[in-house]
């Protein structure tokens, strides 16, 4: 585990982008592509601010979603919709819609999860599980990550790569999510977190006092980075 405690939000964004730039270069040089999974929430604003400053061949990027809500792209709850509005449509970076692997529309969560697994098979190397080059993860105030919530049965899912969820405790209830076997098979997982409202939860996770979802992100043969500001990392 790599922990960086930074002075402020701007330094967190810079450190996050340094990690992304390094991983992108390594994987593009080696394999010709960079398979990265992204999350919603504050991460979107971090990437909007930081990605234009990094040196990379964005044409070689392929962007997946660590989880996604089963809503139309136009809906405010659509994670892809937010990236489209703030990153693609603004042309902040030279990424086009075809580089984003989005969920199937107008289907059930089960069908969306199955279709997303097929897309992952198509693009991500298997060993035998899919191995993403990098997953950018979020952490909710309850310690959830992706759409894996405390006490939920999906925490023990081992056979599926992408699972449907119809009873999310956080609305909207219908989603798909990567599962822990795939998350923990990634080469690099990254949490970038700011704000004093996250400090107590980070303390719990790093103190191993509770078996919280975000604390279960432990790549089998990769690295997990926690990049936090002084307020969020006050108790580390």
N, C-alpha and C positions, 0 to 999 in steps of 0.2 A: 504494500500500500504506500502510495506517495501522497503526502499531505502538504499543501502549500497554504499558508495563512497570509493573505495580502492586506494592504492598508485600506483599500477601498474598492468600489465596484469597477472602476476603470482598470485597476491592476489585476483584478480577477479576470476581466475580459481579455486583457493582454496575455496573461498566463494560459488561459484556455486556448487562445488562438495559437500560441507557441506550440502547445501540445498537438493541436489539430494539424498545424503546418508540418511538423516533424513526421507525424503518422502518414499524412497525405503523400509527402515526398517519398518516404520509404516504400509505401505500397505501390505508388505509381511507377517508381523506378524498377521495382521487382516484378509487378504483375500487370502494369499498364492501366490499372483502375484503382479507385479508392471507394470501398463500400462502407458508408457511414450511416448509422441510425440516429435519428434526432427525436427529441421530445418537444412538448409545448411549453407553456408557462413562460417564466422569465428567460429561459434559454433563447427564445426567439429574439428578444431585444438584444441579448448578448451577441448573437451571431450577426444580426443586422449591423450592429456597431463595429464588430471585430473582423468579420470575413473580408470586407473590402481592403483591409490592410495586409492580408497575408499573401505570401508568394506561392502560388500553386497553379497547376493547369486545371482549371475548373471543368474543362471539357471532359476530363477523365473521372469526374466524381459521379457516383450513383448514390442517391439519397433515399433511405428507407425511414419508416416510422416505428419507433420502439413500441408505441401504442397509438391507437386512433379511435375517435368516436364515430359511431355509426350514424352519421348525419350527412346531409348534402354539403358539397364543397362551399356553397354560398352561406351556409350556417356559421354563425360566429363561433360555435364550438368545434368546428373542423380545424384540426391542427394543420393539415395541408393548406386549407383556406387561408390561414394566418400567414404561412410562409409564402404562399402565392401573392398575397396582398403586399406584404412588407419586404419580401426579398426578390421575388421574380418580377412582379409587375413594375417595381421601382427601378429595376435594372441595377440594383446596388452591386451585384456581382453577376458575372456572365454565366448564370445557370438558367437552363430552360426547363419548361414543364416536363419534357420527356425524361429528364434525369431523375425525377421524383417517382418512386414506386408507390403509387397511391392505392387505396383500397377500392374494391369493386363497389359500384353504387347500386342502390335499389335492390339490395339482397338482404338476407337475414345475417345476423352476426356469425352464425355457423358457416354459412356460405362465404362470407367475407374472409373469415379466418382460413378456410380451406384454400381459397383463391390466393391469399397472401402467402401461404406456405408454398404454393406452386410457383409464385413469382420469385420467392427466395431461392428455391431449387434451381431456377433458371439462371440466376445471376450470382449467387454467393457460393464460394467453394465449400465443399462438404468434407468432414474428416472424422466420423461420418456425420456429425452435426454441422449445421451451417456455422462458418466462422467469419463474423463481421470484423472488418479492420478496426472499427471504432464505434462505440455506442455512447452517445451523449445523453445522460440520464437526468431526470429531475427527482426531487424529493418533496413530497407533500408534508403538510404540518402534522399528519398522523404517521409519518415515516414510510408512506407508500412510495413505490417507484414503478414506472410504466403504469399499467392498470392492475398492479398486484398489491392488494390492500391487506392490512393486518387482519389475521384471523380468517381470511377467505380461503376456500378450498383450492383455488388455483395456485396457492403457494406450494402445494405438494404435487403439482402437475409435472409428470416426467416424460410422457409419451408424445405430447404435442409440442411443436415449435411455436406455433401461433395459436392462441386459445381465444374463443369467444367468451364474453362476459355480458350477462343481461341484468345483473343485479348490483352494478357498481354503487357503492355507498355515496359516491360523488357524482352528481349529474353531469352529462346524460348517462343513463344506466347501461345503455348498449354500446359495447366497444369490442375491439380486439387488442390483444397484447402479446408481445414476446414473452416466453416463459423462461424460468431460471436456467434450464439446461442450455438454452441458446445464449442467454445473457452472459452466463459464466463461461461460455466457449469463445467469447470475443477476445481479440488480441489486446484491446484497450477499452476500459470503461471509464467515463469521466463524469463526476458531479461538479458543477460550478454553482455555488450558492452564496447569496449575500443576504444581510439583514439580521437584526437581533431577534426577530420572531422565529428564526430557525435554530437559534443557539441551543435551546434546551433539547430539541430533538437530535441535533448533532451530538450533543453530550451523551445522550442515551445510546445512540448507535455506536459511538466510538468507545463507550464504556462497556459495551456488550451486556448491558443490563436487561435488555429485552430482545427477543428474536424478531426484530422489525425488518420488513422487506428490504429497505435500502441497505441495511446492514448485512444482508445475505448476498450482496453483489461482491463476489470473490472469484474473479476469473481463474480458471483451473491452471492455465499456462500463460496468462497474460497479466496485465497490470490494472489496478484501479487507482484513479487519481481523485482526490478531494481537493478542490480549489475553492477556498472560502475567504471572505473578508474578515476583518478583525471582529466585527460584531457577531457574525455567524459562528466564528471559530473561537469565541471567548472562553469556552470551557474545554477546548481540546488540549 
